[in-house]
Amino acid sequence: FWRMIEENPRFLSYVIADESFSQLLVAMLHFMHEGRRNPAQLGLVHLVTFVLLLVSGERVFAINLNRPFVGKNTLSDTPGPIGTYADMLFLVCGRLVLDGHEKLENIHECLLTF
């Protein structure tokens, strides 16, 4: 998936504009959040970070982040409801920076560019 959206900008635009991209975003953020302390899942966290870096450059992605969050909160240690998808992205990136594995320190600057 990462290679496909990196090599084909039209496919990237298509994926981001699709209504179901928000479900993919929630799944990616869930895997980042759950894998932040597990050394075996650090590669997955890096991969999701690169995918988010690619999609964060698109205007449609930024607009879609402001949509109200619909669905179940899958983040295990966040209190209360999540307002928008941008809130969920902010919570996950904050948790990665503050409470992530020490080997994730090299992506902290990438996380702050979202």
Secondary structure, DSSP 8 states (H G I E B T S, - for coil): -HHHHHH-HHHHHHHHHSTTHHHHHHHHHHHHHHTSS-GGGHHHHHHHHHHHHHHHT-HHHHHHHTSB--S----TT--S---BHHHHHHHHHHHHHHHS-GGGGGGHHHHTT-
